[in-house]
Amino acid sequence: MAPTDLSRLQLPRTCREALVKQRSERIDGHTIPIATDWWNTEIAAAHLPGAPVTEPDVTQLSRGDLFRDAANLDAGREEELLRFLWRVLAWGSGMRLRLNRQRIRAVADNPSSAVAALRQALQAAREDPAHAYEALRPGGRNAIAYLGPAFSTKVLYFAGSGALDHPCVILDSQVAATLRDICKWDSLGEDRWPTSTYVRYCALLDRWAHEESRQLGRRIGIDEIERWLFKPRPTDLCRAMDQVASDIHC
């Protein structure tokens, strides 16, 4: 299939309406329950640094928490890099822990390689999505086993500490489904996206964010659009699909 012409894709009206809400509510306050005891136990069992992921009485993490982690991160320290990774994985997984034991073991098998890949990715993430993505997905494979695009792009995203001009954003199967089904990115696959696709995705959301920034009179972050793409409400989906159909007939 020929690549979709992304210059023709328009942001659904229902997403534009969602952007009226305050960023602090939709982004910084986006909180996920986490399996604190499981993470602390498994990391300790693998004899890896970076635990505890949280204190025992803390059972959730927000995007704002991870932004603060990134802002204070000393990338030269292995323990801090790995704690950042564990916390991103915990937030991204919620209570669904599938493959996380394998991810922990993959780091334990070659910690120096994993840390080097993470360090390279975090250094590149604030300026170069292609270089950052390649650091964790060199040649289309996982630099850290079981750390595929959905989780590696979360690492790249949170590396920006919540900055509005951060160029990297999360791409996972749920975001991709909305892009295909609602926004009509027909050539977008379900997973294992090559670097070129990730770069096109980041550029698309950047265009949309700049367009909406002009409309709303405030700077819109690309993550504000990703947040809607990840989990639009059922009513939003119906309205967006109706609008797409109307645009086609017009």
C-alpha positions as CSV (number, residue, x, y, z in Angstrom):
1,M,0.0,0.0,0.0
2,A,1.3,3.5,-0.9
3,P,2.0,5.7,2.1
4,T,-0.9,7.9,3.1
5,D,-0.5,11.6,2.2
6,L,-0.5,13.0,5.7
7,S,-0.7,16.6,4.5
8,R,-4.4,15.9,3.8
9,L,-5.3,14.5,7.2
10,Q,-7.4,16.8,9.4
11,L,-7.7,16.6,13.1
12,P,-11.2,15.4,14.1
13,R,-13.5,18.1,15.4
14,T,-14.1,16.1,18.7
15,C,-10.3,16.2,19.4
16,R,-10.2,19.9,18.8
17,E,-13.1,20.3,21.3
18,A,-11.2,18.3,23.9
19,L,-8.2,20.6,23.6
20,V,-10.2,23.4,25.1
21,K,-9.6,21.7,28.5
22,Q,-6.6,22.7,30.6
23,R,-3.4,20.9,29.9
24,S,-2.7,20.3,33.6
25,E,-6.0,18.3,33.9
26,R,-5.6,16.2,30.8
27,I,-1.9,15.6,30.8
28,D,-0.1,16.3,34.1
29,G,-2.9,14.8,36.0
30,H,-3.3,11.7,33.9
31,T,-2.9,9.0,36.6
32,I,-2.6,5.3,36.3
33,P,-2.8,2.7,39.1
34,I,0.3,0.6,39.3
35,A,1.3,-2.8,40.8
36,T,3.8,-1.4,43.3
37,D,4.6,-4.5,45.2
38,W,5.1,-6.6,42.0
39,W,7.6,-4.2,40.6
40,N,9.6,-3.8,43.7
41,T,9.7,-7.6,44.2
42,E,10.6,-8.5,40.7
43,I,13.4,-5.9,40.3
44,A,14.9,-7.0,43.6
45,A,14.7,-10.6,42.5
46,A,16.6,-9.7,39.3
47,H,19.3,-8.0,41.4
48,L,18.9,-4.8,39.5
49,P,19.2,-1.2,40.7
50,G,16.4,1.2,40.5
51,A,14.0,-0.1,43.2
52,P,11.8,0.7,44.9
53,V,9.8,2.0,42.0
54,T,7.7,3.8,44.5
55,E,7.2,3.6,48.3
56,P,4.9,0.7,49.3
57,D,2.0,3.0,50.1
58,V,2.1,4.7,46.7
59,T,-0.1,2.8,44.2
60,Q,-0.4,5.1,41.3
61,L,1.7,7.3,39.0
62,S,0.8,10.3,36.9
63,R,2.4,11.8,33.8
64,G,3.4,14.7,36.0
65,D,5.3,12.4,38.3
66,L,7.3,11.1,35.4
67,F,7.9,14.6,34.0
68,R,9.5,15.5,37.4
69,D,11.6,12.3,37.3
70,A,13.0,13.3,33.9
71,A,13.7,16.8,34.9
72,N,15.7,15.6,37.9
73,L,17.3,12.7,36.1
74,D,21.1,12.2,36.2
75,A,21.6,10.2,33.0
76,G,25.2,9.4,34.1
77,R,23.9,7.2,36.9
78,E,22.8,3.7,36.0
79,E,20.5,3.4,39.0
80,E,18.6,6.6,38.1
81,L,18.3,5.5,34.4
82,L,16.9,2.2,35.4
83,R,14.5,3.6,38.0
84,F,13.2,5.9,35.3
85,L,12.7,3.0,33.0
86,W,10.9,0.9,35.6
87,R,8.5,3.8,36.5
88,V,7.7,4.5,32.8
89,L,7.0,0.8,32.4
90,A,4.8,0.7,35.5
91,W,2.8,3.7,34.3
92,G,2.5,2.3,30.8
93,S,1.4,-1.1,32.0
94,G,-0.9,-0.2,34.8
95,M,-2.2,-3.4,36.3
96,R,-1.6,-5.4,33.2
97,L,1.9,-6.9,33.7
98,R,2.2,-9.1,30.6
99,L,5.8,-9.4,29.4
100,N,7.2,-7.1,32.1
101,R,9.0,-10.0,33.8
102,Q,10.7,-10.7,30.5
103,R,11.6,-7.0,30.1
104,I,13.3,-7.0,33.5
105,R,15.2,-10.2,32.8
106,A,16.3,-8.8,29.4
107,V,17.9,-5.8,31.2
108,A,19.4,-8.2,33.8
109,D,21.0,-10.3,31.0
110,N,23.0,-7.3,29.7
111,P,22.6,-4.2,31.9
112,S,25.4,-2.3,30.4
113,S,23.9,-2.6,26.9
114,A,20.5,-1.6,28.1
115,V,21.8,1.4,30.0
116,A,23.8,2.5,27.0
117,A,20.7,2.3,24.7
118,L,18.6,4.2,27.2
119,R,21.2,6.9,27.7
120,Q,21.6,7.4,24.0
121,A,17.8,7.5,23.5
122,L,17.2,10.0,26.2
123,Q,20.0,12.3,25.0
124,A,18.5,12.3,21.5
125,A,14.8,12.5,22.4
126,R,14.7,16.3,23.0
127,E,15.9,17.1,19.5
128,D,15.8,14.2,17.1
129,P,12.9,11.7,17.1
130,A,14.6,9.6,14.4
131,H,17.9,9.2,16.3
132,A,16.1,8.6,19.6
133,Y,13.8,5.9,18.1
134,E,16.7,4.2,16.4
135,A,18.6,4.0,19.7
136,L,15.8,1.7,21.1
137,R,14.8,0.2,17.8
138,P,18.0,-0.2,15.8
139,G,17.3,-1.6,12.4
140,G,13.7,-2.5,13.3
141,R,14.7,-4.7,16.3
142,N,14.4,-4.1,20.0
143,A,17.6,-2.8,21.6
144,I,16.2,-4.2,24.9
145,A,14.3,-7.4,24.3
146,Y,10.5,-7.0,24.7
147,L,10.8,-3.2,24.7
148,G,8.9,-2.6,21.5
149,P,7.6,0.7,20.0
150,A,4.7,1.1,22.4
151,F,7.0,1.2,25.5
152,S,10.1,2.7,23.8
153,T,8.1,5.7,22.6
154,K,6.8,6.2,26.2
155,V,10.5,6.4,27.3
156,L,11.2,9.0,24.6
157,Y,8.1,11.0,25.4
158,F,8.7,11.2,29.1
159,A,12.3,12.2,28.5
160,G,11.0,15.7,27.6
161,S,9.9,16.5,31.1
162,G,6.6,17.7,29.8
163,A,8.0,20.5,27.7
164,L,5.5,21.8,25.1
165,D,8.1,21.8,22.4
166,H,9.3,18.2,23.0
167,P,9.3,16.4,19.6
168,C,8.8,12.8,20.7
169,V,5.3,11.4,21.6
170,I,3.8,8.0,22.5
171,L,2.7,5.7,19.6
172,D,1.0,2.5,20.6
173,S,-1.7,0.2,19.2
174,Q,-4.6,2.2,20.6
175,V,-3.3,5.5,19.2
176,A,-2.6,3.8,15.9
177,A,-6.2,2.4,15.8
178,T,-7.7,5.8,16.1
179,L,-5.3,7.2,13.5
180,R,-6.3,4.4,11.0
181,D,-10.0,4.2,11.8
182,I,-10.9,7.8,12.5
183,C,-8.2,10.0,11.0
184,K,-7.8,7.7,7.9
185,W,-4.1,7.1,8.0
186,D,-4.8,4.0,5.8
187,S,-1.2,2.8,5.4
188,L,-0.4,2.8,9.1
189,G,0.3,-0.7,10.3
190,E,-0.7,-2.1,13.7
191,D,2.8,-2.3,15.3
192,R,6.5,-2.7,14.6
193,W,6.6,0.7,12.9
194,P,9.9,1.7,11.2
195,T,11.7,4.8,12.1
196,S,10.3,6.6,9.1
197,T,6.8,6.0,10.2
198,Y,7.5,7.3,13.8
199,V,9.0,10.4,12.4
200,R,6.0,11.0,10.1
201,Y,3.7,10.5,13.1
202,C,5.5,13.0,15.2
203,A,5.5,15.5,12.4
204,L,1.7,15.0,11.8
205,L,0.9,15.7,15.5
206,D,3.3,18.7,15.4
207,R,1.4,20.2,12.4
208,W,-2.0,19.6,14.1
209,A,-0.7,21.1,17.4
210,H,0.6,24.3,15.6
211,E,-2.8,24.6,13.8
212,E,-4.7,24.3,17.0
213,S,-2.3,26.6,18.9
214,R,-3.3,29.4,16.4
215,Q,-7.0,28.7,16.8
216,L,-7.0,28.5,20.6
217,G,-4.4,31.3,21.3
218,R,-2.2,29.1,23.5
219,R,0.6,26.6,22.8
220,I,-0.8,23.1,22.4
221,G,1.6,20.2,23.1
222,I,1.6,17.2,20.7
223,D,0.9,15.0,23.7
224,E,-2.5,16.7,24.2
225,I,-3.5,15.3,20.8
226,E,-2.0,11.9,21.6
227,R,-4.0,11.8,24.8
228,W,-7.3,12.0,22.7
229,L,-6.0,9.6,20.1
230,F,-5.2,7.1,22.8
231,K,-8.7,6.9,24.3
232,P,-11.4,9.0,22.7
233,R,-14.8,8.5,24.3
234,P,-17.3,6.3,22.4
235,T,-19.4,9.3,21.7
236,D,-16.4,11.1,20.3
237,L,-15.7,8.2,18.0
238,C,-19.2,8.2,16.6
239,R,-19.2,11.9,16.1
240,A,-15.7,11.9,14.5
241,M,-16.7,9.1,12.1
242,D,-19.9,11.0,11.2
243,Q,-17.8,14.1,10.4
244,V,-15.4,12.1,8.3
245,A,-18.3,10.6,6.3
246,S,-19.8,14.1,5.9
247,D,-16.5,15.5,4.6
248,I,-16.1,12.7,2.1
249,H,-19.6,13.2,0.7
250,C,-19.0,17.0,0.5
